[in-house]
């Protein structure tokens, strides 16, 4: 299996060229391109539906595409999947929702231009359960509107849109709750419904292991239930309290369950690590070393998965 890492934080600190050099030196085959890190407007401006310079000017995102493509071709590190900005909308917020569809379509085009066939787009939800609670019915309505609006562009460029399991937080009680698609049955319902509307397989699922840990859910059971809906991974760890996004074996996730779940499934996609928290925790001149550790974990996972599959 190919080993991948999300570009979050590392490109921001190292720059595109130096970051891709570091990915290659660490031994990564490909990356999960964090398109979201190009957004510079504030959270309030996002909610207002304001435009961001990156998405508002085609020249800006085309310059970015050219720089990423050049670095990828020079180093041989492919773009395996990408991540759209989040959130792309909010219930009843028409200006934000309309802009979110525009951003989503641009992200799909960026994937096409970079030879990437998977784009992760977070489902929409209320994040703060105390201040702005939302029901699963309301979440379903706004998510179906978002994702179905992207079907023509997904079909045009042959890109798979991946939903992701999320979590919610009560900032007053300091409690974490299950979010949209934490319930894997709900996740399957979304994927099956959207593919039914599309009339073809344009939607899949990106399983975030750290988000499962926050919601006290088992990785193996999630992988088994998703079946062939599983299209991408966000592999990361935490201590079950905060969304740390650190390397496996740095938190409390039970990794034997993940390894066996993947090994016993038909998943042959990338072992992609979303471990930007690990790189934030070290000095900038130690990031390349930390990336090497992540890649080593990926190779270890790949070895153990292959051993289990060979023993069948």
FIBANU-607490 format. One record per residue (C-alpha): residue in three letters; x, y, z. Coordinates in nm, 4 decimals, decimal comma. Layout:
% residues N
r_xx_yy_zz
ALA_X_Y_Z
...
END
This chain:
% residues 312
r_xx_yy_zz
UNK_0,0000_0,0000_0,0000
UNK_0,1166_0,3556_-0,0615
UNK_0,2134_0,5759_0,2335
UNK_0,0716_0,9298_0,2401
UNK_0,0646_1,2347_0,4677
UNK_-0,1546_1,5435_0,4765
UNK_0,0245_1,8658_0,3872
UNK_-0,1435_2,0621_0,6686
UNK_0,0990_2,2864_0,8609
UNK_0,4135_2,1554_0,6880
UNK_0,3650_2,3520_0,3658
UNK_0,2768_2,6610_0,5688
UNK_0,6038_2,6404_0,7611
UNK_0,8447_2,4942_0,5069
UNK_0,7002_2,6243_0,1817
UNK_0,5839_2,4053_-0,1060
UNK_0,9227_2,3023_-0,2465
UNK_1,0952_2,2308_0,0856
UNK_0,7884_2,0451_0,2121
UNK_0,7816_1,8153_-0,0906
UNK_1,1542_1,7551_-0,0492
UNK_1,0843_1,6533_0,3106
UNK_0,8005_1,4212_0,2046
UNK_1,0290_1,2513_-0,0462
UNK_1,3164_1,2206_0,2014
UNK_1,0828_1,0652_0,4590
UNK_0,9705_0,8083_0,2031
UNK_0,6118_0,9143_0,1362
UNK_0,4623_0,8038_-0,1937
UNK_0,1928_1,0693_-0,2008
UNK_0,0174_1,3423_-0,0027
UNK_-0,3279_1,4541_0,1047
UNK_-0,3279_1,8119_-0,0237
UNK_-0,4710_2,0579_0,2288
UNK_-0,6434_2,3059_-0,0013
UNK_-0,8103_2,4424_0,3138
UNK_-0,4861_2,5979_0,4376
UNK_-0,5019_2,8577_0,1590
UNK_-0,8083_3,0263_0,3110
UNK_-0,7120_3,3525_0,4828
UNK_-1,0454_3,5138_0,5724
UNK_-1,1651_3,5020_0,9341
UNK_-1,4235_3,2676_1,0808
UNK_-1,6728_3,5551_1,0986
UNK_-1,6103_3,6403_0,7336
UNK_-1,6703_3,2752_0,6455
UNK_-2,0069_3,2867_0,8226
UNK_-2,0926_3,6085_0,6386
UNK_-2,0363_3,4303_0,3077
UNK_-1,7486_3,6644_0,2199
UNK_-1,5160_3,5668_-0,0621
UNK_-1,1591_3,4587_0,0018
UNK_-0,8745_3,5871_-0,2209
UNK_-0,7596_3,2330_-0,3034
UNK_-1,0958_3,1208_-0,4410
UNK_-1,2100_3,4615_-0,5621
UNK_-0,9317_3,5017_-0,8171
UNK_-0,8686_3,2149_-1,0595
UNK_-0,5124_3,3367_-1,1102
UNK_-0,4415_3,2754_-0,7413
UNK_-0,5501_2,9143_-0,7286
UNK_-0,4034_2,8370_-1,0702
UNK_-0,0651_2,9678_-0,9497
UNK_-0,0976_2,7374_-0,6501
UNK_-0,1836_2,4431_-0,8751
UNK_0,1216_2,5145_-1,0914
UNK_0,3533_2,5271_-0,7881
UNK_0,2118_2,2053_-0,6388
UNK_0,2266_2,0251_-0,9726
UNK_0,5882_2,1286_-1,0305
UNK_0,6942_2,0134_-0,6828
UNK_0,5065_1,6860_-0,7231
UNK_0,6621_1,6100_-1,0602
UNK_1,0111_1,7070_-0,9424
UNK_1,0010_1,4856_-0,6331
UNK_0,7779_1,2040_-0,7582
UNK_0,5426_1,2543_-0,4617
UNK_0,1906_1,2248_-0,6061
UNK_-0,1298_1,3968_-0,4948
UNK_-0,3260_1,0991_-0,3645
UNK_-0,6222_1,2890_-0,2197
UNK_-0,7134_1,6438_-0,1200
UNK_-0,9062_1,8250_0,1534
UNK_-1,1530_2,1082_0,0935
UNK_-1,2003_2,4025_0,3349
UNK_-1,4483_2,3545_0,6169
UNK_-1,7180_2,4299_0,6859
UNK_-1,8566_2,4984_0,3392
UNK_-2,1917_2,6067_0,4765
UNK_-2,4285_2,6461_0,7694
UNK_-2,7988_2,5679_0,8131
UNK_-3,0131_2,8524_0,6777
UNK_-2,7094_3,0642_0,5820
UNK_-2,7736_3,1056_0,2108
UNK_-2,4784_3,3373_0,1283
UNK_-2,2340_3,0994_0,2966
UNK_-2,3954_2,7918_0,1420
UNK_-2,3868_2,9339_-0,2103
UNK_-2,0227_3,0318_-0,1711
UNK_-1,9446_2,6880_-0,0276
UNK_-2,0753_2,5187_-0,3407
UNK_-1,8534_2,7470_-0,5496
UNK_-1,5501_2,6581_-0,3368
UNK_-1,6348_2,2890_-0,3555
UNK_-1,6520_2,3027_-0,7341
UNK_-1,3177_2,4826_-0,7507
UNK_-1,1598_2,2189_-0,5246
UNK_-1,2885_1,9460_-0,7564
UNK_-1,1312_2,1277_-1,0513
UNK_-0,8017_2,1583_-0,8597
UNK_-0,8076_1,7826_-0,7988
UNK_-0,8571_1,7206_-1,1699
UNK_-0,5696_1,9501_-1,2640
UNK_-0,3378_1,7662_-1,0235
UNK_-0,4413_1,4149_-1,1262
UNK_-0,6105_1,3535_-0,7905
UNK_-0,9298_1,1465_-0,7829
UNK_-1,0445_1,1911_-0,4205
UNK_-1,1592_1,5038_-0,2358
UNK_-1,2569_1,5068_0,1325
UNK_-1,5416_1,7478_0,2100
UNK_-1,6600_1,7617_0,5718
UNK_-2,0340_1,7225_0,6265
UNK_-2,2005_2,0346_0,7634
UNK_-2,3058_2,0426_1,1283
UNK_-2,3257_2,2596_1,4366
UNK_-1,9946_2,2351_1,6194
UNK_-2,0973_2,3939_1,9513
UNK_-2,3779_2,1822_2,1002
UNK_-2,4693_2,4340_2,3709
UNK_-2,4765_2,7562_2,1693
UNK_-2,6005_2,6227_1,8377
UNK_-2,7508_2,2726_1,8593
UNK_-2,8612_2,1052_1,5387
UNK_-3,0715_1,7974_1,4744
UNK_-2,9779_1,5044_1,2534
UNK_-3,2778_1,5909_1,0337
UNK_-3,1561_1,9482_0,9773
UNK_-2,8027_1,8234_0,9164
UNK_-2,9275_1,5719_0,6612
UNK_-3,1208_1,8407_0,4739
UNK_-2,8307_2,0853_0,4472
UNK_-2,5772_1,8154_0,3601
UNK_-2,7864_1,6630_0,0843
UNK_-2,8267_2,0115_-0,0679
UNK_-2,4499_2,0663_-0,0598
UNK_-2,3369_1,7309_-0,1915
UNK_-2,5980_1,6924_-0,4652
UNK_-2,5035_2,0381_-0,5974
UNK_-2,1500_1,9056_-0,6541
UNK_-2,2547_1,5991_-0,8559
UNK_-2,2190_1,7581_-1,2043
UNK_-1,8612_1,8705_-1,1321
UNK_-1,7694_1,5379_-0,9700
UNK_-1,9021_1,3536_-1,2735
UNK_-1,7279_1,5883_-1,5168
UNK_-1,3845_1,5422_-1,3599
UNK_-1,4286_1,1830_-1,2315
UNK_-1,3492_1,2779_-0,8717
UNK_-1,4857_1,0883_-0,5691
UNK_-1,6200_1,3118_-0,2905
UNK_-1,5407_1,1632_0,0509
UNK_-1,7514_1,2426_0,3574
UNK_-1,5849_1,2146_0,6995
UNK_-1,6876_1,1154_1,0532
UNK_-1,6964_1,4266_1,2736
UNK_-1,7396_1,5232_1,6409
UNK_-1,9027_1,8044_1,8375
UNK_-1,8016_1,9888_2,1514
UNK_-1,9790_2,1547_2,4440
UNK_-1,7300_2,4265_2,5411
UNK_-1,9004_2,4969_2,8746
UNK_-1,9153_2,1365_2,9952
UNK_-1,5949_2,0447_2,8079
UNK_-1,7646_1,7365_2,6680
UNK_-1,7208_1,5749_2,3275
UNK_-2,0203_1,4330_2,1430
UNK_-2,0672_1,2265_1,8303
UNK_-2,1034_1,4406_1,5200
UNK_-2,2316_1,3866_1,1682
UNK_-2,1344_1,0420_1,0378
UNK_-1,9839_0,9307_1,3707
UNK_-2,2638_0,6766_1,3546
UNK_-2,1355_0,4535_1,0755
UNK_-2,4901_0,3460_0,9915
UNK_-2,5669_0,7127_0,9235
UNK_-2,2489_0,7402_0,7158
UNK_-2,3554_0,4431_0,5028
UNK_-2,6996_0,5988_0,4577
UNK_-2,5422_0,9222_0,3276
UNK_-2,3106_0,7446_0,0830
UNK_-2,5775_0,5096_-0,0509
UNK_-2,8346_0,7870_-0,0914
UNK_-2,5946_1,0234_-0,2685
UNK_-2,4680_0,7549_-0,5052
UNK_-2,8301_0,6667_-0,5768
UNK_-2,9037_1,0279_-0,6705
UNK_-2,5876_1,0436_-0,8829
UNK_-2,6661_0,7142_-1,0542
UNK_-2,3023_0,6128_-1,0183
UNK_-2,0345_0,5846_-0,7510
UNK_-1,9255_0,9455_-0,6968
UNK_-1,9264_0,9414_-0,3150
UNK_-1,7188_0,7449_-0,0671
UNK_-1,6054_0,7745_0,2923
UNK_-1,2894_0,9031_0,4589
UNK_-1,2486_0,7361_0,7981
UNK_-1,0759_0,9523_1,0599
UNK_-0,9323_0,7239_1,3291
UNK_-0,8790_1,0062_1,5782
UNK_-1,2405_1,1166_1,5507
UNK_-1,3482_0,7584_1,6210
UNK_-1,1317_0,7600_1,9346
UNK_-1,2882_1,0873_2,0542
UNK_-1,6322_0,9306_2,0186
UNK_-1,5162_0,6034_2,1850
UNK_-1,5841_0,3994_1,8700
UNK_-1,3988_0,0938_1,7422
UNK_-1,1987_0,1227_1,4191
UNK_-1,2374_-0,2395_1,3130
UNK_-1,6154_-0,2346_1,3437
UNK_-1,6306_0,0922_1,1489
UNK_-1,4146_-0,0479_0,8686
UNK_-1,6226_-0,3658_0,8502
UNK_-1,9524_-0,1771_0,8296
UNK_-1,8296_0,0703_0,5689
UNK_-1,7176_-0,2091_0,3371
UNK_-1,6439_-0,0839_-0,0129
UNK_-1,7723_0,2619_0,0798
UNK_-1,4335_0,3214_0,2471
UNK_-1,2337_0,5285_-0,0016
UNK_-0,9777_0,7193_0,2064
UNK_-0,8172_0,7394_0,5493
UNK_-0,7184_1,0074_0,7986
UNK_-0,4914_0,8100_1,0311
UNK_-0,4083_0,9932_1,3552
UNK_-0,4098_0,9498_1,7320
UNK_-0,5166_1,1401_2,0437
UNK_-0,5763_1,0881_2,4163
UNK_-0,9545_1,0805_2,3853
UNK_-0,9871_1,4370_2,5152
UNK_-0,8786_1,6678_2,2319
UNK_-0,8426_1,6273_1,8562
UNK_-0,4619_1,6208_1,8737
UNK_-0,3841_1,4684_1,5314
UNK_-0,0557_1,3097_1,6372
UNK_0,1261_0,9968_1,5246
UNK_-0,0138_0,6524_1,6065
UNK_0,1069_0,5115_1,9394
UNK_0,1181_0,8654_2,0824
UNK_-0,2354_0,8404_2,2215
UNK_-0,4938_0,5813_2,3238
UNK_-0,6242_0,4449_1,9927
UNK_-0,6073_0,0644_1,9773
UNK_-0,3989_0,0231_1,6640
UNK_-0,4136_-0,3553_1,6456
UNK_-0,7863_-0,3162_1,5773
UNK_-0,7193_-0,0730_1,2926
UNK_-0,4500_-0,2919_1,1371
UNK_-0,6672_-0,6026_1,1488
UNK_-0,9709_-0,4128_1,0219
UNK_-0,7838_-0,2922_0,7141
UNK_-0,6155_-0,6304_0,6618
UNK_-0,9471_-0,8150_0,6648
UNK_-1,1141_-0,5620_0,4336
UNK_-1,0788_-0,5094_0,0595
UNK_-0,9322_-0,1618_0,1107
UNK_-0,6199_-0,1109_-0,0994
UNK_-0,6036_0,2672_-0,0981
UNK_-0,3408_0,4877_0,0608
UNK_-0,2378_0,4667_0,4247
UNK_-0,2798_0,8408_0,4699
UNK_-0,1745_1,0150_0,7915
UNK_-0,3417_1,3381_0,9079
UNK_-0,0841_1,4124_1,1764
UNK_-0,0284_1,7876_1,1576
UNK_-0,0458_1,8112_1,5384
UNK_0,2754_1,6095_1,5566
UNK_0,4603_1,8650_1,3454
UNK_0,3211_2,1608_1,5393
UNK_0,4647_2,0065_1,8565
UNK_0,8265_2,0096_1,7386
UNK_1,0694_2,2867_1,6334
UNK_1,0479_2,3808_1,2670
UNK_1,3913_2,2379_1,1945
UNK_1,2792_1,9028_1,3390
UNK_0,9687_1,8674_1,1186
UNK_1,1524_1,6596_0,8575
UNK_1,2559_1,4134_1,1291
UNK_0,8995_1,3962_1,2622
UNK_0,7743_1,3259_0,9095
UNK_1,0204_1,0376_0,8938
UNK_0,8666_0,8890_1,2067
UNK_0,5191_0,9099_1,0530
UNK_0,6401_0,7385_0,7362
UNK_0,8029_0,4649_0,9467
UNK_0,4683_0,3987_1,1165
UNK_0,3093_0,3768_0,7719
UNK_0,5607_0,1199_0,6566
UNK_0,5058_-0,0762_0,9780
UNK_0,1292_-0,0734_0,9241
UNK_0,1766_-0,1838_0,5628
UNK_0,3990_-0,4730_0,6727
UNK_0,1566_-0,5949_0,9404
UNK_-0,1423_-0,5686_0,7049
UNK_0,0437_-0,7685_0,4393
UNK_0,1382_-1,0360_0,6938
UNK_-0,2221_-1,0823_0,8054
UNK_-0,3471_-1,0985_0,4477
UNK_-0,0778_-1,3507_0,3515
UNK_-0,1745_-1,5754_0,6423
UNK_-0,5379_-1,6040_0,5310
END
